Amino acid sequence: MKKNSAVNDKLRNVAIIAHVDHGKTTLVDAMFKQSGMFREGQEVDDRLMDSMDLERERGITIAAKNCSVTCNGIKINIIDTPGHADFGGEVERALSMADSAILLVDASEGPLPQTRFVLKKTFEAGLPVLVIINKIDRKDARPDEVLDMVYDLFIDLGATDEQLEFTYLYAIGRDGIVKRGLEEEVDNLKVLFDIIINEMPAPSYDPDAPFQMLVSDLGYSDYLGRLAIGKVFNGSAASNASLVCMDENGGQKQLKVSKLQSYEGITLVPVDQADTGDIIVLAGIEDVKIGDTICTRENPLALPRITVDEPTVFMRFTINTSPFAGKDGKNVQSRKIRERLLKETLLNVAIEVEESSDDDSFIVKGRGELQLAILIETMRRENFEVCVGRPKVIYREENGKLLEPIEHLFVDCDENFMGVVTEKLSVRKGKMTNLVNNGKGRVRLEFSIPSRSLIGYRDEFMTDTRGTGILNSYLSGYEAHRGDFPVRYTGSLVCDRQGKAVPYALFNLEPRGRLFITPGTPVYEGMVIGEHNRHSDIDVNACKEKKLTNMRASGKDEATICSPIKPMTLEQAIHFIRDDEMVEVTPLSIRIRKVELNAAKRHILAGKLKKKNTES
C-alpha cells in the first residue's frame, strides 16, 4: 500500500480472466443468482455478460464488460475480460480498473496460451490472483495435475513470492458450486464470496489527493451523448461538478458532469456522488479518448495512460465497386465507412486506422484476423457494404534487417494426426520446440511459427484433425523474416459475364473444382465462383444454357442435379483469397471477387508481373 493511503472497504474490484470456453461467463451468472440480484421466480437468460449477438452466437467474450453484485453490504465490481489474445486491448483496459483478479482454469485442459497472455498482463499490473480450477465434474478432470501446471505457469511468468502464495479453489461453475477441497460437500458460492471480501484487497487511495478518474472504456447514449467509463483513483465527484479532461499531450478540455451512474447488477443506476475506488459512468464530455484522465480544474494531475501492445495484422478496407454495389446495404459511401472505422478506434484502443493514398480505401490495423473479422461482421450487421483484402502482417525493419511477428503455437490433437499437422506447419516455416505424449492417445505440440503462417491455417487444421484438434497461440516477439512459402495451391474459377448462374453450366463446371454458388445466384464479371483444381485461374461462363434443338434421344435429357455446396463464412472467405482478390461484404451476401474485375485488364496486369519477375 502506498504511503499516506487509505482504503474504501465497502468495495472490491475483481477482474475474471480465463481461456476461451473455460466457464468464466457461466460462473458470473451463478454469482448473480446467489447474491440475490434477481427476485425469486424472475426469468433470467444464461450468459448474461455476453450481451452482444456475436458473443452469444460464437460463445466467446469479445468486449470487456462491467457488472456488480452486493454481498454482506460490500459491493463487488466484476470485470469480465475476453479470453482471446486478439482482443488483448480489452484485457489491458479491464485490468486498469481492477485491484485483484480471479484466474479460472479448466480441470482437464489446464492453463492454455490465452490464459498465459492475460495472466502475464495481470502480473505486470501487480494484481494478486485467486485461482479457481473449474469443471471438476468432467470425466477427464485432473485437478491436481492442473494445479501443478498453474504453479509452473506462475513461475514461468515471473510471479512475485506474494503472487505465488495464491489461494486456490475448486468449482463446478455450471451448478454454482465453489469449494476449498475436492471432497467437500458444498452447494453454493459462499467460499468464493468470503475470500473476495476477506482476502482480496479493497481499492486504495490518497485521502489528500484531488479527484482523478482514468477513462478505461467509452460508451454512447442517445440521450446523454458520449459516456466515459472508468475507475475513480482518488477523491470524489458529484453531479454538475465542473472538471477537466486531460489528453495524451497534457491538453485540458473543460467539462460539466451532466450525469453520474454506477453499476448495479448488469444495469446502470444514477448516483449523486462517485465514491473513491468505484467504477463509474460519467456523462458531460464529447471529445474524450481511452487513457485520458478526468480531474479537477484546480489540481489537474494526469494518471499514467493505458498502454496496449502494437497491432500485428492489417487489412485494406475499400468501398464496394462491384456491379451489385448499393443493392443490399444503405451505408456504401467512403465517408460513412471512414466515420464508422474512426468510431471503432475511439471504442477499441487496439485498432488503428490509416488513410490510404487512394481516397476510397483505408488501412485497418489490429491484433489478429479474428478481431478484424468481428469488426467486419459488426459493420455488416449495421447495413454497411465494404470490400476487404487479405490480412497481412506488419513487418518491422531494424538495422537493415526485415523482422516479422512470431507466434508461440500450441497444438493439442490425436496422435494419429500428428504427422499431417507437423508436415503442414513445417512447410509454413514452423519450428517444433516441444512435444508431450502422455500415452492417452493425444499429443501436445509446441511450435515457433510466423504470424502470417497462421492466417488461413486454422480452417485447414480443423479439417486435418476432423474437428478434434485445439490450436492456440500468443505473440512471442519479432524475429528475422523466415522466407516465403505457398499460401494456396489452387486457383480460382472466375466468372466472365454478368447474369444468373444456370444449373446446366454449374453441373459442367463441377469437374473443374469446388463451387461456391448455387443455381440462380446473381454473378458478375470478375466474381470468383469456385476454387480451381489447378494452380492457375480460369475464366468460366456460369450463365451458359443448354442449346435446344428439335432432336430428342432417350436418356439424353435427364434432370441436371448439382452437388450441394457449403456456404462460405466470412472468416473462410478472408482466409481463402489471394493478394489479387477481395471479399465483398454486404448485409445479405459474402462474395469473393478479383480486385480488377475486367478479364482483359487482369491478363495484361498478369503479363506485366510475369515479365517483371523474370527480369528480376
Secondary structure as the mmCIF struct_conf table of DSSP 4:
data_model
#
loop_
_struct_conf.conf_type_id
_struct_conf.id
_struct_conf.beg_label_comp_id
_struct_conf.beg_label_asym_id
_struct_conf.beg_label_seq_id
_struct_conf.end_label_comp_id
_struct_conf.end_label_asym_id
_struct_conf.end_label_seq_id
TURN_TY1_P TURN_TY1_P1 LYS A 3 ASN A 4
STRN STRN1 ALA A 6 VAL A 7
TURN_TY1_P TURN_TY1_P2 ASP A 9 LYS A 10
STRN STRN2 LEU A 11 ALA A 18
TURN_TY1_P TURN_TY1_P3 VAL A 20 ASP A 21
BEND BEND1 HIS A 22 GLY A 23
HELX_RH_AL_P HELX_RH_AL_P1 LYS A 24 GLN A 34
TURN_TY1_P TURN_TY1_P4 SER A 35 GLY A 36
BEND BEND2 PHE A 38 PHE A 38
TURN_TY1_P TURN_TY1_P5 GLU A 40 GLY A 41
BEND BEND3 ASP A 46 ARG A 47
TURN_TY1_P TURN_TY1_P6 LEU A 48 MET A 49
BEND BEND4 MET A 52 MET A 52
HELX_RH_AL_P HELX_RH_AL_P2 ASP A 53 ARG A 58
TURN_TY1_P TURN_TY1_P7 GLY A 59 GLY A 59
BEND BEND5 ILE A 60 ILE A 60
BEND BEND6 ALA A 63 ALA A 63
STRN STRN3 LYS A 65 CYS A 71
TURN_TY1_P TURN_TY1_P8 ASN A 72 GLY A 73
STRN STRN4 ILE A 74 ASP A 80
BEND BEND7 GLY A 83 HIS A 84
HELX_RH_3T_P HELX_RH_3T_P1 ALA A 85 PHE A 87
HELX_RH_AL_P HELX_RH_AL_P3 GLY A 88 LEU A 95
TURN_TY1_P TURN_TY1_P9 SER A 96 MET A 97
BEND BEND8 ASP A 99 ASP A 99
STRN STRN5 SER A 100 ASP A 106
TURN_TY1_P TURN_TY1_P10 ALA A 107 GLU A 109
BEND BEND9 PRO A 111 PRO A 111
HELX_RH_AL_P HELX_RH_AL_P4 PRO A 113 GLU A 124
TURN_TY1_P TURN_TY1_P11 ALA A 125 GLY A 126
STRN STRN6 VAL A 129 ASN A 134
TURN_TY1_P TURN_TY1_P12 ILE A 136 ASP A 137
BEND BEND10 ARG A 138 ARG A 138
TURN_TY1_P TURN_TY1_P13 LYS A 139 ASP A 140
HELX_RH_AL_P HELX_RH_AL_P5 PRO A 143 ASP A 156
TURN_TY1_P TURN_TY1_P14 LEU A 157 GLY A 158
HELX_RH_AL_P HELX_RH_AL_P6 ASP A 161 LEU A 164
BEND BEND11 GLU A 165 GLU A 165
STRN STRN7 TYR A 168 ILE A 172
HELX_RH_3T_P HELX_RH_3T_P2 GLY A 173 ASP A 175
TURN_TY1_P TURN_TY1_P15 GLY A 176 GLY A 176
STRN STRN8 ILE A 177 LYS A 179
BEND BEND12 ARG A 180 GLY A 181
TURN_TY1_P TURN_TY1_P16 LEU A 182 GLU A 183
BEND BEND13 ASN A 188 LEU A 189
HELX_RH_AL_P HELX_RH_AL_P7 LYS A 190 ASN A 198
TURN_TY1_P TURN_TY1_P17 GLU A 199 GLU A 199
BEND BEND14 MET A 200 MET A 200
HELX_LH_PP_P HELX_LH_PP_P1 PRO A 201 PRO A 203
STRN STRN9 SER A 204 TYR A 205
TURN_TY1_P TURN_TY1_P18 PRO A 207 ASP A 208
BEND BEND15 ALA A 209 ALA A 209
STRN STRN10 GLN A 212 SER A 221
TURN_TY1_P TURN_TY1_P19 ASP A 222 LEU A 224
STRN STRN11 GLY A 225 ASN A 234
BEND BEND16 GLY A 235 GLY A 235
STRN STRN12 ALA A 237 ALA A 238
TURN_TY1_P TURN_TY1_P20 SER A 239 ASN A 240
STRN STRN13 SER A 242 MET A 246
TURN_TY1_P TURN_TY1_P21 GLU A 248 ASN A 249
BEND BEND17 GLY A 250 GLY A 250
STRN STRN14 GLN A 252 LYS A 256
STRN STRN15 LYS A 259 GLU A 264
STRN STRN16 GLY A 265 GLY A 265
TURN_TY1_P TURN_TY1_P22 ILE A 266 ILE A 266
STRN STRN17 THR A 267 PRO A 270
BEND BEND18 ASP A 272 ASP A 272
STRN STRN18 GLN A 273 ALA A 274
HELX_LH_PP_P HELX_LH_PP_P2 ASP A 275 ASP A 275
TURN_TY1_P TURN_TY1_P23 THR A 276 GLY A 277
STRN STRN19 ILE A 279 ALA A 283
BEND BEND19 GLY A 284 GLY A 284
BEND BEND20 GLU A 286 ASP A 287
TURN_TY1_P TURN_TY1_P24 ILE A 290 GLY A 291
STRN STRN20 THR A 293 THR A 296
BEND BEND21 ARG A 297 ASN A 299
HELX_LH_PP_P HELX_LH_PP_P3 ALA A 302 ILE A 306
HELX_LH_PP_P HELX_LH_PP_P4 ASP A 309 PRO A 311
STRN STRN21 VAL A 313 THR A 318
BEND BEND22 SER A 322 SER A 322
TURN_TY1_P TURN_TY1_P25 PRO A 323 GLY A 326
BEND BEND23 LYS A 327 ASP A 328
BEND BEND24 LYS A 330 LYS A 330
STRN STRN22 ASN A 331 ASN A 331
BEND BEND25 GLN A 333 GLN A 333
HELX_RH_AL_P HELX_RH_AL_P8 SER A 334 LEU A 347
TURN_TY1_P TURN_TY1_P26 VAL A 349 ALA A 350
STRN STRN23 GLU A 352 GLU A 355
BEND BEND26 SER A 357 ASP A 358
TURN_TY1_P TURN_TY1_P27 ASP A 359 ASP A 360
STRN STRN24 SER A 361 GLY A 366
BEND BEND27 ARG A 367 ARG A 367
HELX_RH_AL_P HELX_RH_AL_P9 GLU A 369 ARG A 381
TURN_TY1_P TURN_TY1_P28 GLU A 382 ASN A 383
STRN STRN25 PHE A 384 PHE A 384
STRN STRN26 VAL A 386 VAL A 388
STRN STRN27 LYS A 392 VAL A 393
HELX_LH_PP_P HELX_LH_PP_P5 ILE A 394 TYR A 395
STRN STRN28 ARG A 396 GLU A 398
TURN_TY1_P TURN_TY1_P29 ASN A 399 GLY A 400
STRN STRN29 LYS A 401 ASP A 414
HELX_RH_3T_P HELX_RH_3T_P3 GLU A 415 PHE A 417
HELX_RH_AL_P HELX_RH_AL_P10 MET A 418 VAL A 427
TURN_TY1_P TURN_TY1_P30 ARG A 428 LYS A 429
STRN STRN30 LYS A 431 ASN A 437
BEND BEND28 GLY A 439 GLY A 441
STRN STRN31 ARG A 442 PRO A 450
HELX_RH_AL_P HELX_RH_AL_P11 SER A 451 LEU A 454
TURN_TY1_P TURN_TY1_P31 ILE A 455 GLY A 456
HELX_RH_AL_P HELX_RH_AL_P12 TYR A 457 ASP A 464
TURN_TY1_P TURN_TY1_P32 THR A 465 GLY A 467
STRN STRN32 ILE A 470 ALA A 480
BEND BEND29 VAL A 487 VAL A 487
BEND BEND30 TYR A 489 TYR A 489
STRN STRN33 GLY A 491 CYS A 495
BEND BEND31 ARG A 497 ARG A 497
STRN STRN34 GLY A 499 LYS A 500
HELX_RH_AL_P HELX_RH_AL_P13 PRO A 503 LEU A 509
HELX_RH_3T_P HELX_RH_3T_P4 GLU A 510 ARG A 512
STRN STRN35 GLY A 513 LEU A 515
TURN_TY1_P TURN_TY1_P33 PRO A 519 GLY A 520
STRN STRN36 PRO A 522 VAL A 523
TURN_TY1_P TURN_TY1_P34 GLU A 525 GLY A 526
STRN STRN37 MET A 527 HIS A 532
BEND BEND32 ASN A 533 SER A 536
STRN STRN38 ILE A 538 VAL A 540
TURN_TY1_P TURN_TY1_P35 ALA A 542 CYS A 543
HELX_LH_PP_P HELX_LH_PP_P6 LYS A 544 LEU A 548
BEND BEND33 ASN A 550 ASN A 550
TURN_TY1_P TURN_TY1_P36 SER A 554 GLY A 555
BEND BEND34 LYS A 556 LYS A 556
HELX_LH_PP_P HELX_LH_PP_P7 CYS A 562 PRO A 564
HELX_LH_PP_P HELX_LH_PP_P8 LYS A 566 THR A 569
HELX_RH_AL_P HELX_RH_AL_P14 LEU A 570 PHE A 576
TURN_TY1_P TURN_TY1_P37 ASP A 579 ASP A 580
STRN STRN39 GLU A 581 VAL A 585
BEND BEND35 PRO A 587 LEU A 588
STRN STRN40 ILE A 590 LYS A 594
BEND BEND36 VAL A 595 GLU A 596
HELX_RH_AL_P HELX_RH_AL_P15 ALA A 599 GLU A 615
#
